[in-house]
Amino acid sequence: MNFHASMPAARLLGVGTAVPGYQCPQDMVKTVARRVLGDRYADFDRLTKSFDNAGIDNRYSVVPFDWFEEVQDWPSRTKAYLEGATALFIDAAQKALDESGWRAEDVDTIVTISSTGIATPTLEARAMRSMAFRDDVQRVPVFGLGCAGGVTGLALAARLAAASPGSKVLLVAVETCTLSFRADRLQKADIIATVLFGDGAAAACVSTASDDAPVLGQGAEHTWPDTLPIMGWDVDRDGFGVIFDRSIPEFVKQNLADAVTSSLKKLGLEQSDLSRMICHPGGAKVVEAIESALHLEQGVLDHEREVLREFGNMSAPTALFVLKRVMADQPSGTMLLTALGPGFTASVLPVRFD
């Protein structure tokens, strides 16, 4: 079992989560979407059942409903991202620090994961104006991992902590998915994105300087060839346009098991060694597809469904929201944190609870 066998064990000392202040009940989202898109998109009425079947009751956004009824472009979307994502970063980071008993000035490295906006200086630098990070803190911003970002980011944080024993690494995954709402493209993927996505952030404190916290193993990734069109962004003068192929649930059913098996083998594990899967719930159909692909009992991914129902798909932070709920159950054994993202890539990370 490869839990950084040649290095000290990286441990997960605390997880913090945050959502913005604008609550978006699913029925209200459907009402506003109908008002904005109904007369423009010929198949809108046919697709409205997706709002009811998505397994989502509520989401959150960094902007109010009336923002979506106005014309937006790169500058307006970027302004909302810089304000909203920075606030979410600070909120989630402070909660993780408080849970771990750390202060901001204790942090040696910050890993920032975000794919829903562009910021230079990046979010952790902007947060330094409000948080007391040291001026020599190492900054590792990562863009483009999408929904896999929380798992891959936590694996990166664990690797950095293990490579520098005793150092303190803060991971923050922040996404403002709602800002990619498009009323101009009128593609089915944009409607489905309107059905599924919300905003949120999650942070985690990782270090070898503990002996009683969950152990983070070595992460692994599997990228399938010729799958670039499955998930990602189209970029034009008005902003990001979502790529979210309808084939994703069936692709998961057909291909996930082999990818997980091969990744586990590289890590010295088998699925039978695991007491639970901890999965990113991309959508109700994706959760069902994961259970089917991995031969799990239908409905066993309960925390995944709860997070999806309460927050929607927040992209990268979502898997960490699920992880926090699993941790609250005081679990034992080895679990596998998993997520799927652009590439098309499966990212996995073993977590051992002693």
Sine and cosine of phi, psi and omega as CSV:
sin_phi,cos_phi,sin_psi,cos_psi,sin_omega,cos_omega
0.00,0.00,0.88,-0.47,-0.15,-0.99
-1.00,-0.09,1.00,-0.05,0.14,-0.99
-0.94,-0.34,0.95,0.32,-0.06,-1.00
0.77,0.64,0.82,0.57,-0.13,-0.99
-0.83,0.56,-0.53,0.85,-0.05,-1.00
-1.00,-0.02,0.01,1.00,-0.04,-1.00
-0.72,-0.69,0.32,-0.95,0.09,-1.00
-0.86,0.51,0.48,-0.88,-0.05,-1.00
-0.96,0.28,0.78,-0.63,0.15,-0.99
-0.99,0.16,0.70,-0.72,-0.05,-1.00
-0.83,-0.56,0.49,-0.87,-0.03,-1.00
-0.99,-0.11,0.96,-0.29,-0.12,-0.99
-1.00,0.02,-0.39,0.92,0.00,-1.00
-0.10,-0.99,0.47,-0.88,0.04,-1.00
-0.76,-0.65,0.74,-0.68,0.07,-1.00
-0.85,-0.53,0.61,-0.80,0.02,-1.00
-0.80,-0.61,0.43,-0.90,-0.03,-1.00
-0.47,-0.88,0.55,-0.84,0.13,-0.99
-0.76,-0.65,0.42,-0.91,0.01,-1.00
-0.97,0.24,0.04,-1.00,-0.19,-0.98
-0.99,0.11,-0.27,0.96,-0.05,-1.00
-1.00,-0.01,0.94,-0.35,-0.01,-1.00
-0.99,0.10,0.63,-0.77,-0.08,-1.00
-0.78,-0.63,0.99,0.14,0.09,-1.00
-0.85,0.53,0.61,-0.80,-0.12,-0.99
-0.86,0.50,-0.60,0.80,0.00,-1.00
-0.92,0.39,-0.56,0.83,0.05,-1.00
-0.95,0.32,-0.62,0.78,0.07,-1.00
-0.85,0.52,-0.69,0.72,0.01,-1.00
-0.89,0.45,-0.64,0.77,0.01,-1.00
-0.90,0.44,-0.73,0.69,0.00,-1.00
-0.92,0.39,-0.67,0.75,0.03,-1.00
-0.87,0.49,-0.65,0.76,0.04,-1.00
-0.89,0.45,-0.66,0.75,-0.01,-1.00
-0.90,0.43,-0.62,0.79,-0.06,-1.00
-0.99,0.10,-0.62,0.79,-0.16,-0.99
-0.94,-0.34,-0.34,0.94,-0.17,-0.99
-0.81,0.58,-0.68,0.73,-0.03,-1.00
-0.99,0.15,-0.22,0.98,-0.08,-1.00
-0.99,-0.15,-0.47,0.88,-0.13,-0.99
-0.92,-0.39,0.93,-0.38,-0.16,-0.99
-0.86,0.51,-0.56,0.83,-0.07,-1.00
-0.99,-0.12,0.25,0.97,-0.10,-0.99
-0.86,0.50,-0.73,0.68,-0.03,-1.00
-0.86,0.51,-0.62,0.78,0.00,-1.00
-0.91,0.41,-0.52,0.85,-0.07,-1.00
-1.00,0.02,-0.13,0.99,-0.06,-1.00
-0.90,0.44,-0.40,0.92,0.04,-1.00
-0.89,0.46,-0.36,0.93,0.04,-1.00
-0.89,0.45,-0.54,0.84,0.05,-1.00
-0.89,0.45,-0.59,0.81,-0.06,-1.00
-0.99,0.14,-0.41,0.91,-0.09,-1.00
-0.97,-0.22,0.10,1.00,-0.12,-0.99
-0.99,0.17,-0.17,0.98,-0.05,-1.00
0.96,0.28,0.40,0.92,-0.07,-1.00
-0.84,-0.54,0.80,-0.60,0.09,-1.00
-0.98,-0.18,-0.47,0.88,-0.17,-0.99
-0.42,-0.91,0.46,-0.89,0.13,-0.99
-0.57,-0.82,0.04,-1.00,0.03,-1.00
-0.72,-0.69,0.47,-0.88,-0.01,-1.00
-0.67,-0.74,0.47,-0.88,0.06,-1.00
-0.99,0.17,-0.12,0.99,0.01,-1.00
-0.77,-0.64,0.42,-0.91,0.00,-1.00
-0.97,0.23,0.17,-0.99,-0.05,-1.00
-0.85,0.52,-0.60,0.80,-0.08,-1.00
-0.92,0.39,-0.33,0.94,0.06,-1.00
-0.88,0.48,-0.60,0.80,-0.06,-1.00
-0.97,0.26,-0.26,0.97,0.01,-1.00
-1.00,-0.06,0.01,1.00,0.04,-1.00
-0.96,-0.29,0.39,-0.92,0.03,-1.00
-0.95,0.30,0.77,-0.64,-0.02,-1.00
-0.86,-0.50,0.43,-0.90,0.03,-1.00
-0.61,-0.79,-0.10,-1.00,-0.03,-1.00
-0.81,0.58,-0.76,0.65,-0.02,-1.00
-0.87,0.49,-0.68,0.73,-0.03,-1.00
-0.94,0.34,-0.62,0.78,0.04,-1.00
-0.92,0.40,-0.66,0.76,0.00,-1.00
-0.91,0.41,-0.65,0.76,0.04,-1.00
-0.86,0.51,-0.72,0.70,0.01,-1.00
-0.91,0.42,-0.61,0.79,0.02,-1.00
-0.91,0.42,-0.75,0.66,-0.05,-1.00
-0.87,0.49,-0.67,0.75,-0.01,-1.00
-0.96,0.29,-0.77,0.64,-0.10,-1.00
-0.95,0.32,-0.69,0.72,-0.04,-1.00
-0.94,0.35,-0.59,0.81,0.04,-1.00
-0.90,0.43,-0.68,0.73,0.03,-1.00
-0.89,0.45,-0.67,0.75,0.03,-1.00
-0.90,0.43,-0.66,0.75,0.04,-1.00
-0.82,0.57,-0.78,0.62,-0.06,-1.00
-0.89,0.46,-0.69,0.73,-0.03,-1.00
-0.89,0.46,-0.79,0.61,-0.03,-1.00
-0.91,0.41,-0.67,0.74,-0.02,-1.00
-0.88,0.48,-0.70,0.71,-0.03,-1.00
-0.91,0.41,-0.60,0.80,0.03,-1.00
-0.91,0.42,-0.66,0.75,0.04,-1.00
-0.92,0.40,-0.66,0.75,0.03,-1.00
-0.88,0.47,-0.70,0.71,-0.01,-1.00
-0.89,0.46,-0.67,0.74,-0.01,-1.00
-0.91,0.42,-0.52,0.85,-0.05,-1.00
-1.00,0.02,-0.16,0.99,-0.07,-1.00
0.97,0.25,0.37,0.93,0.04,-1.00
-0.99,-0.14,0.37,-0.93,0.23,-0.97
-0.96,-0.30,0.36,-0.93,0.00,-1.00
-0.84,0.54,-0.60,0.80,-0.03,-1.00
-0.95,0.31,-0.19,0.98,0.06,-1.00
-0.98,0.20,-0.34,0.94,-0.15,-0.99
-0.96,0.28,0.76,-0.65,0.02,-1.00
-0.99,-0.11,-0.54,0.84,-0.05,-1.00
-0.64,-0.77,0.67,-0.74,0.08,-1.00
-0.88,-0.48,0.85,-0.53,0.11,-0.99
-0.97,-0.24,0.87,-0.48,-0.02,-1.00
-0.93,-0.37,0.82,-0.58,0.00,-1.00
-0.92,-0.40,0.83,-0.55,0.06,-1.00
-0.29,-0.96,0.69,-0.73,-0.01,-1.00
-0.77,-0.64,0.10,0.99,-0.11,-0.99
-0.95,-0.30,0.20,0.98,0.07,-1.00
-0.19,-0.98,0.25,-0.97,-0.01,-1.00
-0.88,-0.48,0.80,-0.59,-0.01,-1.00
-0.66,-0.75,0.84,-0.55,0.15,-0.99
-0.63,-0.77,0.93,-0.35,0.09,1.00
-0.88,0.48,0.48,-0.88,-0.09,-1.00
-0.98,0.21,0.09,-1.00,-0.21,-0.98
-0.88,0.48,-0.63,0.78,-0.03,-1.00
-0.92,0.40,-0.54,0.84,0.06,-1.00
-0.93,0.38,-0.63,0.78,0.03,-1.00
-0.93,0.38,-0.58,0.81,0.00,-1.00
-0.94,0.35,-0.39,0.92,-0.02,-1.00
-0.88,0.47,-0.35,0.94,0.03,-1.00
-0.94,0.33,-0.39,0.92,-0.02,-1.00
-0.93,-0.36,-0.34,0.94,-0.03,-1.00
-0.91,-0.42,0.51,-0.86,-0.13,-0.99
-1.00,0.02,0.72,0.69,0.11,-0.99
-0.90,0.43,0.55,-0.84,0.02,-1.00
-0.93,0.38,0.40,-0.92,0.01,-1.00
-0.97,0.25,-0.17,0.99,0.06,-1.00
-0.96,-0.27,0.23,0.97,0.02,-1.00
-0.89,0.45,0.65,-0.76,0.02,-1.00
-1.00,0.09,0.73,-0.68,-0.07,-1.00
-0.93,-0.36,0.77,-0.64,-0.01,-1.00
-0.77,-0.64,0.99,0.16,0.05,-1.00
-0.99,0.17,0.67,-0.74,-0.04,-1.00
-0.77,-0.64,0.79,-0.61,-0.01,-1.00
-0.88,-0.47,0.56,-0.83,0.22,-0.98
0.98,-0.19,0.03,1.00,-0.03,-1.00
-0.99,0.13,-0.27,0.96,0.04,-1.00
0.85,0.52,-0.66,-0.75,-0.08,-1.00
-0.89,0.45,-0.37,0.93,0.02,-1.00
-0.99,0.16,-0.09,1.00,-0.17,-0.99
-0.89,0.46,-0.57,0.82,-0.01,-1.00
-0.91,0.42,-0.67,0.74,-0.01,-1.00
-0.96,0.29,-0.76,0.65,0.01,-1.00
-0.89,0.46,-0.63,0.78,0.02,-1.00
-0.90,0.43,-0.66,0.75,0.03,-1.00
-0.92,0.38,-0.60,0.80,0.07,-1.00
-0.90,0.44,-0.64,0.77,0.05,-1.00
-0.91,0.42,-0.68,0.73,0.03,-1.00
-0.88,0.48,-0.65,0.76,0.02,-1.00
-0.90,0.43,-0.66,0.75,0.00,-1.00
-0.90,0.43,-0.66,0.75,0.01,-1.00
-0.91,0.41,-0.65,0.76,0.01,-1.00
-0.92,0.40,-0.66,0.75,0.00,-1.00
-0.93,0.37,-0.53,0.85,-0.01,-1.00
-0.96,0.26,-0.32,0.95,0.02,-1.00
-0.75,-0.66,0.97,0.22,-0.12,-0.99
-0.80,0.60,0.71,-0.70,0.01,-1.00
1.00,-0.02,-0.28,0.96,0.02,-1.00
-0.96,0.28,0.34,-0.94,-0.03,-1.00
-0.91,-0.41,0.85,-0.53,-0.06,-1.00
-0.90,-0.43,0.77,-0.64,0.05,-1.00
-0.94,-0.34,0.85,-0.53,0.12,-0.99
-0.98,-0.19,0.72,-0.70,0.12,-0.99
-0.73,-0.68,0.85,-0.53,0.08,-1.00
-0.94,-0.35,0.84,-0.54,-0.09,-1.00
-0.76,-0.65,0.78,-0.63,0.07,-1.00
-0.66,-0.75,0.68,-0.73,0.08,-1.00
-0.88,-0.48,0.94,0.35,-0.10,-0.99
-0.88,0.48,-0.54,0.84,-0.09,-1.00
-0.90,0.44,-0.39,0.92,-0.05,-1.00
-0.94,0.33,-0.18,0.98,0.05,-1.00
-1.00,0.01,0.10,0.99,0.04,-1.00
-0.83,0.56,0.77,-0.63,-0.03,-1.00
-0.83,-0.56,0.84,-0.55,0.08,-1.00
-0.99,-0.15,0.01,1.00,-0.11,-0.99
-0.96,-0.27,-0.47,0.89,-0.13,-0.99
-0.99,0.16,-0.57,0.82,0.07,-1.00
0.82,0.57,0.73,0.69,0.11,-0.99
-0.96,-0.30,0.45,-0.89,-0.04,-1.00
-0.85,0.52,-0.61,0.80,0.00,-1.00
-0.86,0.51,-0.56,0.83,0.02,-1.00
-0.94,0.35,-0.58,0.82,0.06,-1.00
-0.92,0.40,-0.71,0.70,-0.01,-1.00
-0.90,0.44,-0.61,0.79,0.06,-1.00
-0.89,0.47,-0.63,0.78,0.05,-1.00
-0.90,0.44,-0.53,0.85,0.03,-1.00
-0.94,0.33,-0.60,0.80,-0.26,-0.97
-0.98,-0.21,-0.63,0.78,-0.36,-0.93
-1.00,-0.08,0.57,-0.82,0.08,-1.00
-0.67,-0.74,-0.01,-1.00,-0.05,-1.00
-0.94,-0.34,0.52,-0.86,0.05,-1.00
0.01,-1.00,0.08,-1.00,0.01,-1.00
-0.53,-0.85,0.49,-0.87,0.09,-1.00
-0.63,-0.78,0.57,-0.82,-0.02,-1.00
-0.73,-0.69,0.45,-0.89,-0.01,-1.00
-0.60,-0.80,0.62,-0.78,0.06,-1.00
-0.97,-0.26,0.80,-0.60,-0.13,-0.99
-0.77,-0.64,0.73,-0.69,0.03,-1.00
-0.28,-0.96,0.35,-0.93,0.15,-0.99
-1.00,0.07,-0.14,0.99,-0.10,-0.99
-0.99,0.12,0.85,0.52,0.06,-1.00
-0.27,-0.96,0.42,-0.91,0.06,-1.00
-0.75,-0.66,0.20,0.98,-0.04,-1.00
-0.69,-0.73,0.39,0.92,0.02,-1.00
-0.91,-0.40,0.32,-0.95,0.02,-1.00
-0.81,0.58,0.63,-0.77,-0.03,-1.00
-1.00,-0.06,0.76,-0.65,0.05,-1.00
-0.99,-0.10,0.82,-0.58,0.02,-1.00
-0.99,0.14,-0.32,-0.95,0.03,-1.00
-1.00,-0.03,0.76,-0.65,0.00,-1.00
-0.97,0.24,0.33,-0.94,0.06,-1.00
-0.58,-0.82,0.44,-0.90,0.01,-1.00
-0.71,-0.70,0.51,-0.86,0.10,-0.99
-0.74,-0.68,0.88,-0.48,0.02,-1.00
-0.94,-0.35,0.83,-0.56,-0.01,-1.00
-0.99,0.13,0.68,-0.74,0.00,-1.00
-0.93,0.36,0.49,-0.87,0.10,-0.99
0.85,0.52,0.64,0.77,0.00,-1.00
-0.84,-0.54,0.30,0.95,-0.02,-1.00
-0.83,0.55,-0.58,0.82,-0.06,-1.00
-0.97,0.24,-0.01,1.00,-0.09,-1.00
-0.96,0.28,-0.64,0.76,-0.10,-1.00
-0.45,-0.89,0.63,-0.78,0.05,-1.00
0.41,-0.91,-0.47,-0.88,0.02,-1.00
-0.83,-0.55,0.62,-0.78,0.42,-0.91
-1.00,-0.09,0.66,-0.75,-0.04,-1.00
-0.88,-0.47,0.81,-0.59,0.08,-1.00
-0.70,-0.72,-0.17,-0.99,-0.14,-0.99
-0.93,0.36,-0.29,0.96,-0.04,-1.00
-0.98,-0.18,-0.19,0.98,0.02,-1.00
0.56,-0.83,-0.28,-0.96,0.09,-1.00
-0.99,0.17,0.63,-0.78,0.14,-0.99
-0.86,-0.50,0.82,-0.57,-0.15,-0.99
-0.94,0.35,0.65,-0.76,0.23,-0.97
-0.94,-0.33,0.91,-0.42,-0.09,-1.00
-0.55,-0.83,1.00,0.01,-0.18,-0.98
-0.96,0.28,0.61,-0.79,-0.02,-1.00
-0.92,0.39,-0.24,0.97,-0.04,-1.00
-0.98,0.20,-0.10,0.99,-0.15,-0.99
-0.84,0.55,-0.78,0.63,-0.01,-1.00
-0.84,0.54,-0.70,0.72,-0.01,-1.00
-0.93,0.36,-0.60,0.80,0.06,-1.00
-0.87,0.49,-0.66,0.75,0.03,-1.00
-0.88,0.47,-0.72,0.70,0.01,-1.00
-0.85,0.53,-0.65,0.76,-0.11,-0.99
-0.99,0.11,-0.43,0.90,-0.23,-0.97
-0.82,-0.57,-0.32,0.95,-0.13,-0.99
-0.91,0.41,-0.66,0.75,-0.10,-0.99
-0.85,0.53,-0.72,0.70,-0.01,-1.00
-0.90,0.44,-0.62,0.78,0.00,-1.00
-0.92,0.40,-0.67,0.74,0.02,-1.00
-0.92,0.40,-0.67,0.74,0.00,-1.00
-0.87,0.49,-0.72,0.69,-0.01,-1.00
-0.92,0.39,-0.61,0.79,0.03,-1.00
-0.92,0.40,-0.69,0.72,0.03,-1.00
-0.88,0.47,-0.64,0.77,0.00,-1.00
-0.87,0.50,-0.66,0.75,0.03,-1.00
-0.90,0.44,-0.46,0.89,-0.02,-1.00
-1.00,-0.06,0.07,1.00,0.00,-1.00
0.97,0.25,0.48,0.88,-0.04,-1.00
-0.78,-0.62,0.30,-0.95,0.17,-0.98
-0.78,-0.63,0.32,-0.95,-0.02,-1.00
-0.88,0.48,-0.50,0.87,0.02,-1.00
-0.92,0.39,-0.30,0.96,0.04,-1.00
-0.98,0.21,-0.21,0.98,-0.15,-0.99
-1.00,-0.06,0.67,-0.74,0.07,-1.00
-1.00,0.01,-0.31,0.95,0.02,-1.00
-0.23,-0.97,0.50,-0.87,0.26,-0.96
-1.00,-0.08,0.63,-0.78,0.10,-1.00
-0.87,-0.49,0.94,-0.33,-0.26,-0.97
-0.89,-0.46,0.52,-0.86,0.19,-0.98
-0.96,0.27,0.87,-0.49,-0.01,-1.00
-1.00,0.04,1.00,0.02,-0.06,-1.00
-0.90,0.44,-0.49,0.87,0.02,-1.00
0.01,-1.00,0.20,-0.98,-0.05,-1.00
-0.85,0.53,-0.68,0.74,-0.01,-1.00
-0.93,0.38,-0.56,0.83,0.01,-1.00
-0.93,0.36,-0.65,0.76,0.04,-1.00
-0.87,0.49,-0.71,0.71,0.05,-1.00
-0.88,0.47,-0.63,0.78,0.00,-1.00
-0.91,0.41,-0.62,0.79,0.03,-1.00
-0.90,0.45,-0.73,0.68,0.02,-1.00
-0.86,0.50,-0.66,0.76,0.00,-1.00
-0.92,0.38,-0.73,0.68,-0.07,-1.00
-0.89,0.46,-0.63,0.78,-0.09,-1.00
-0.99,-0.12,0.17,0.98,0.05,-1.00
0.84,0.55,0.68,0.73,0.09,-1.00
-1.00,-0.05,0.45,-0.89,0.07,-1.00
-0.89,0.46,0.75,-0.66,0.00,-1.00
-0.87,0.50,0.80,-0.60,-0.01,-1.00
0.99,-0.14,-0.12,0.99,-0.06,-1.00
-0.93,0.37,-0.43,0.90,0.02,-1.00
-0.99,0.13,0.91,0.42,-0.11,-0.99
-0.95,0.31,-0.70,0.71,0.01,-1.00
-0.90,0.43,-0.55,0.84,0.03,-1.00
-0.88,0.48,-0.71,0.70,0.00,-1.00
-0.92,0.38,-0.60,0.80,0.02,-1.00
-0.90,0.43,-0.70,0.72,0.02,-1.00
-0.90,0.44,-0.69,0.72,0.03,-1.00
-0.87,0.49,-0.68,0.73,-0.04,-1.00
-0.91,0.42,-0.62,0.78,-0.11,-0.99
-1.00,0.04,-0.44,0.90,-0.14,-0.99
-0.77,-0.64,-0.17,0.98,-0.12,-0.99
0.95,0.31,-0.17,-0.98,0.06,-1.00
-1.00,0.03,0.93,-0.36,0.00,-1.00
-0.99,-0.11,0.24,0.97,-0.07,-1.00
0.89,0.45,-0.74,-0.67,-0.21,-0.98
-0.77,0.64,-0.68,0.73,-0.07,-1.00
-0.94,0.35,-0.30,0.95,-0.23,-0.97
-0.87,0.49,-0.70,0.71,-0.01,-1.00
-0.88,0.48,-0.53,0.85,0.01,-1.00
-0.97,0.26,-0.50,0.87,0.15,-0.99
-0.87,0.49,-0.69,0.72,0.03,-1.00
-0.91,0.42,-0.70,0.71,0.02,-1.00
-0.83,0.56,-0.68,0.73,-0.02,-1.00
-0.89,0.46,-0.63,0.78,0.01,-1.00
-0.93,0.36,-0.62,0.78,0.06,-1.00
-0.89,0.45,-0.67,0.74,-0.01,-1.00
-0.88,0.47,-0.53,0.85,-0.01,-1.00
-0.92,0.38,-0.31,0.95,0.04,-1.00
-0.99,0.16,-0.02,1.00,-0.05,-1.00
0.80,0.60,0.87,0.50,-0.10,-1.00
-0.98,0.22,0.13,-0.99,0.11,-0.99
-0.67,-0.74,0.33,-0.95,0.02,-1.00
1.00,-0.06,-0.05,-1.00,-0.01,-1.00
-0.99,-0.13,0.75,-0.66,0.02,-1.00
-0.84,-0.54,0.30,-0.95,-0.02,-1.00
-0.85,-0.53,0.91,-0.41,0.08,-1.00
-0.99,0.13,0.79,-0.61,-0.10,-0.99
-0.69,-0.72,0.48,-0.88,0.10,-0.99
-0.37,-0.93,0.40,-0.92,0.04,-1.00
-0.89,-0.46,0.66,-0.75,-0.03,-1.00
-0.51,-0.86,-0.02,-1.00,-0.04,-1.00
-0.82,0.57,0.61,-0.79,0.02,-1.00
0.47,-0.88,-0.73,0.68,-0.15,0.99
-0.99,0.14,0.76,-0.65,-0.24,-0.97
-0.76,-0.65,0.67,-0.74,0.20,-0.98
-0.98,-0.20,0.78,-0.62,0.02,-1.00
-0.91,-0.42,0.75,-0.67,-0.02,-1.00
-0.75,-0.66,0.49,-0.87,0.02,-1.00
-0.50,-0.87,0.89,-0.45,0.07,-1.00
-0.94,0.34,0.64,-0.77,0.08,-1.00
-0.76,-0.65,0.84,-0.55,-0.01,-1.00
-0.96,-0.29,0.81,-0.58,0.05,-1.00
-0.96,-0.27,0.91,-0.41,-0.05,-1.00
-0.98,0.18,0.00,0.00,0.00,0.00
